[in-house]
Amino acid sequence: MRHRRSSRQNGRCGRINPNPYRESGDSLESHKRSIAKAASYRFFGSLITGGIVYAFSGQWDVALGVGVFDATAKMGAYFLHERLWARIKWGAPKPPSDYQI
């Protein structure tokens, strides 16, 4: 078991690392975990949307349709948003000058 380092030991005087299992620059998140988290977040968001629609309409079929449409539309919009941002160079790290493929 790892122990929490003091703020002096982890190189950040005065700041305490809130997560002792993650060092700066390290990521404990796998791609699969990130995808699962995104899918569950979208599922619960659409569930809430469907619940609100049901509360106003009283019809399960309408609520289900809106919930499914909400999830599909927002996942598509997010994908397009990511692709657009992939084309914008502002704020993106530059590869080293000796970088070759």
Backbone hydrogen bonds, N-H to C=O, Kabsch-Sander energy under -0.5 kcal/mol:
donor,donor_aa,acceptor,acceptor_aa,energy
10,N,6,S,-1.7
11,G,8,R,-1.0
12,R,7,S,-1.6
13,C,11,G,-0.5
15,R,12,R,-2.0
22,R,19,N,-1.6
23,E,21,Y,-0.5
26,D,23,E,-1.8
34,S,30,S,-2.2
35,I,31,H,-2.5
36,A,32,K,-2.6
37,K,33,R,-2.5
38,A,34,S,-2.4
39,A,35,I,-2.6
40,S,36,A,-2.4
41,Y,37,K,-2.4
42,R,38,A,-2.4
43,F,39,A,-2.5
44,F,40,S,-2.5
45,G,41,Y,-2.2
46,S,42,R,-2.5
47,L,43,F,-2.2
48,I,44,F,-2.2
49,T,45,G,-2.1
50,G,46,S,-2.8
51,G,47,L,-2.3
52,I,48,I,-2.3
53,V,49,T,-2.4
54,Y,50,G,-2.5
55,A,51,G,-2.3
56,F,52,I,-1.8
57,S,53,V,-2.9
58,G,54,Y,-2.9
60,W,58,G,-0.5
63,A,59,Q,-2.1
64,L,60,W,-2.8
65,G,61,D,-2.2
66,V,62,V,-2.7
67,G,63,A,-2.4
68,V,64,L,-2.5
69,F,65,G,-2.5
70,D,66,V,-2.9
71,A,67,G,-2.2
72,T,68,V,-2.5
73,A,69,F,-3.1
74,K,70,D,-2.4
75,M,71,A,-2.1
76,G,72,T,-2.2
77,A,73,A,-2.5
78,Y,74,K,-2.2
79,F,75,M,-2.3
80,L,76,G,-2.4
81,H,77,A,-2.5
82,E,78,Y,-2.6
83,R,79,F,-2.3
84,L,80,L,-2.5
85,W,81,H,-2.3
86,A,82,E,-1.7
87,R,83,R,-0.7
87,R,84,L,-1.1
88,I,84,L,-0.6
88,I,85,W,-0.8
89,K,87,R,-0.5
92,A,89,K,-1.7
99,Y,96,P,-1.7
